[in-house]
Amino acid sequence: MSKGAYPAALRRVIAALSKWPGVGEKTAARMAMYLLRAPKGEVGELAHALLELKEKIRLCRRCYAFADAELCPLCADPERRTAQLLVVADPGDLLALEKVGWFKGQYHVLGGLLSPLEGVGPEDLRIRELLERVKAEGIQEVILALNPSMEGEATTTYLGQELKPLGVKVSRIAYGLPMGGDIKYTDQQTLKEALNHRVEA
């Protein structure tokens, strides 16, 4: 069926879904067809959930993970250890590491990695906030869990230099992760081993 054969409303949905990461035009068309055949209530639930996502999800004021209140569920949990801080680049990495179930401390989301070629410097990340947390919260160990890429290595090195003068132990996850890999797409066992065998940064 050529694109021109689709009614305008269906074309708009396919075009919108095609913008999603990893969704090509054929997949978008299949998804749109599914939505077209689905009960109206199911489609309404999805539409409502998407609107709520945009209206209610924000960043935690403490760790900068996704939250629907001032604090995310992890920061609000009184059972979490407060002496360890695990630093990640983005909320997706936090979710992947949390699924492993090994780490019971606090997190800090940088909001990216240093990348001079793309104009991303220390002032563009939440590094100042990280240093302030370490000073204010009595953190004893900072674990750097950043992707094994050039940007991840540069960020790890920079953070190590900034953190060590504060008198905290600085470690980094071990790499059974392939160079250029992405934490959020790594299997749970590999992530668990990387956390267990972390080394001094």
N, C-alpha and C positions, 0 to 999 in steps of 0.2 A: 504494500500500500504506500503510494508516494505521499510525501508530506502535504502536498496540495489537496489530497483526498480527505485529510482529517478536518473535522469541523474546527472553527476558530478557538472555541473554549478548550478543546482537547489539545490543540497545538500549543496553547499557552501553558497548559500543565506540563506537557512534554518538554517544552523549552525551559521551564522553571526547574524541573527535576534534572535536566541535562547539565545544569550548572553545579550540581552537587559533586563532591570529589569521588572519583571512581565510577561515576554513572555516565555511560555513553548514551547516545540517542536511542539505540535499540532497547537498552535496559530501561531508560526513561519511558519509552513507549509501552513496554510491558507493565511497568508500575502504574502508569496512567490508565491502562486498560483494566488493571486490577481494581483501581479506585473507582472506575466507572461502573464496574459490576458489583462492587461491595455495597452492603446495606448503607443507607444514608446515615444511620446512627454511627457506624464505624468511621465513615469519612468525617462526620462532624466531630467525633472524639479526637481524630488526628488533627483536624484544623484547630480545635480548642487547645490541644496539647502544644502545638507549634506556637500559637499565640502566647500561651502561658510561658513557654520557654523564653521567648523574647522579652516578656514583661517582667518575669519574676527572677530569672537567673542572673546573678551578678557575681562579683569576685569577693571572696572572703576578705574582710578588712585586716586579717592577721597573716594568712599564708598565701592569699591570692589564688586559691583553688575555686572551683565553681561552688556557689552557695545560693540558697534561697532565703537566707536570713543574714544578719551581720556576720556571723561566724558559720563556717562550713561544719558539717557533722563531725569531722575529725578534730577540729580545733575546739568544738564544744564538748567533746568527750572527756570527762574528768579522769578516765582510766588511762589515757595516753601518757607515755613517759615524756617528761619535759626537758630532760638533759641532752637528748639527741635530736638533731635537726637534719632531715634529708632534703637536699636541694635538687630540684628538677627544673627542666627548661619550660615545660608547659603542663597544663592540667591532665592531658592525655597520658603523659609519663607517670604522673602521680597515681592515676587510676590503675595503670598496668602494674606498678610496684605494689600498690595496696592489695591487689588481687592475690599476690603471692602469699600474703598473710604473715610474713616474717617480721616486718618492721612495725613496732608499736609506739614509736616516738612521734615527733611533729614534722611537718613538711614546710617547705618554702618554694614557691613557684617564681622563677626569675622572669618569665614572660618572653623567653627566647634565648639566643646564644650570641656571643660577640661575633660580629662579622664585619670587619673593616671594609671589605669589598662592597658590601651592601649598605654601608653607612651606619651599622649598628654598633654603638660604643657603650661603655659602662653606664653612661647616663641614661641610656635607652632601656636598660633592664632594671629590675628591682634589687640592685646590689646594695644601694644605700640602706634600703629597708632591711635587707638581710643582716648587714653589719650592726644596725641598730637593735635588731632582735637578739643577736648574739650577746651584745653588751647588756641589754635590759632583762633578758629572760634566764640568765644563768646557764646558758648552753655549755655543755662540756665537750661534745663531739659534733662536728659538722661532716656529714657524709655527702660527697658530691656524686650525683647519679646523672651524668650528662652523656649524651650520645657520643660514641667513638668516631667522631668526625673531626675535621680540622677545626671547625668552629667550637665543637665540644671540648677539644684539647686546649684551645686558646682560652676558653672560658674557665676551665678547670685550673689552668696555670695561674690566670689572673686572680681567681678567687682564693687560691692557696696563698698567694702573696699578700692579699688583703686580710685574710683571716688569721694567719699564724701570729702576727704581732698582738692579737687579742688574747693569746694564751689558751686557745682551744685546740683540741686534737682535730686535725683535718685529715680525712681519709677519702678515698674514692673507690667506687665499685670496681671489682676485678673485671677483666674483659675476657669472657668466653664469648662476648658479643663481637660480631664481625666488624671490622673497620668500615665506617660508613653506614652501619646499621642504625636502627631506630628502636629505642627502648619500648615504645608503646606497641610495637609489632613483634616483640621477642617473647618466646614461650616462657611460662612461669618457672620451670625448673632452672633454665639458664639464668633468669633474673635472681632466683633464690641463691644459686651458687655465686653469682656476681656480688650479692650483698654479703653472704657469709665469708667470702674471701677478699673482702675489701682491703686495700693497701693504703699506706700513708701517702698523702698527696704532696 
